[in-house]
């Protein structure tokens, strides 16, 4: 009864005209962001974060969430039509989606991507509704050692899944942790490593760092190489897949939903790994694995469902534990804190309107996306034809305005530019930025948990092993770190590209 | 020398510098960690990982990563023109104000990076500047800086 009452309250909130409008704006912008290569959901949410300061918290979270799951919808369009993924989670869709388009089957490819996304998105929200409150109740038993261990696990998972050598990912995480300590120490009141710059006393802002690492560096890389796009010039018809196509896709959609949802919950995993995992599973299960990569609809249906389900799953650790699982949810965490809402196990009981309102808006958002996206595909194709030399100054301008308007500070623009330069070299040298961002966000929470745990145990680090939940979590983290050292595992670690 | 060896060597220097910088704050004890505890610990971790990377790159057959310079074969000067314009924007924003600075920034990028026709450079920059002023300054009240001309 309580559940139904809460859900009804959520829908009441989501249907309020203002919230509905923000949901619409969020999913529309999200789709646009997903469609445009070179502008990912992290950069777009960073840009819009300052804008949400002037709107109520629930509307802010609704619009930002809408951008996130909306971008998962939109990402497939460029993968299918241009062979350039709109965002990293749609990389794998290029393999079969683009081949389908070349064979004149762009319509069913786009259609099944949209329907699969809708089904997966809706099912993952159901999972969020049931699992979120349950996990939050369990998390009330967590103390500082357990929180510290969960955060260590989150960072370990992300470094484990990063492409390239593990030392690079761990180095990035350690660097992010160091950066997170810049600014006022909450315990002693000391301003640390702020170089006498007043603005740094509050610490390095997440938004300029993310915009620099992901937005500016992306533009820098794009302008130095000619980004030629060859859009498939075919009439897009038959967006509704036929019975045969549905038959081939239903299994992949449901399996992709399960894979995406559970991988999305894991801190550090998320949309990218789930889309790759779904593709691998479908290829393994298929009677015709040789058709994968040549235009198999299963290769579009599974991954596209998985990345949408993962975006729903990622909300679970955020809303029930207060722990972000990727850079996007880290931004949402930042937005909640900026609006005076403390994320954590008490969020659902103290601010039920935030949890249930967001969940209900996600239902609406998924329906809006389905209704909007199929008829709007023609417009998205036109958007794709905007030449990059015209587009990139706009992206840069949005980054500049977004960075400045956070604190009306030029320093934030400088920080963004510096991280743009760093991000450019990171990408060139194959250092992934995602572990850095996650560590930057988790850093203050980790430091508090670590110091509290050590105070509790009178300085004994064994406290992390003496408490069963913490010990189990740490053992999993250590195993993940040890895996790449095993001879049989070397070279088998999956690589999922540089993205949150 | 390979990319990984060079980059891990640089990281080693960076981590050493950061560890030294952390030492000016109280490290505290294990039972009562001070404000320098985590910065020092994370700088040490950076040092350890970069050392591991250096060794890893040194023992590998190809020395870790390609030996090709990372800026070879690309029009890197365009990337740095973009970056320089961003720094310049930040520097001039307070002096010239949002409107003029934005117009010049857009016009410069549209002309210098992938040269567009002058009509589009001037007209496009004007239109985008006007639209962004309307959206951010007027509608969203973002309080962008005004220059000596008052806009």
Interface residues (C-beta under 8 A of the other chain):
Chain A: X50 X51 X54 X165 X167 X168 X170 X171 X174 X175 X177 X178 X181 X185 X187 X188 X190 X192 X193 X216 X219 X220 X221 X223 X224 X225 X388 X389 X390 X392 X393 X394 X396 X397 X400 X401 X404 X405 X408 X410 X413 X414 X416 X417 X420 X421 X424 X425 X428 X429 X430 X431 X443 X446 X447 X450 X451 X454 X455 X458 X459 X460 X461
Chain B: X3 X4 X7 X8 X11 X18 X21 X22 X25 X26 X29 X30 X31 X32 X33 X34 X35 X36 X37 X38 X39 X42 X43 X45 X46 X49 X50 X52 X53 X56 X64 X65 X70 X71 X74 X75 X76 X78 X79 X80 X82 X83 X86 X87 X89 X90 X91 X93 X94 X102 X105 X106 X109 X110 X113 X114 X116 X124 X128 X132 X136 X140 X141 X142 X143 X144 X145
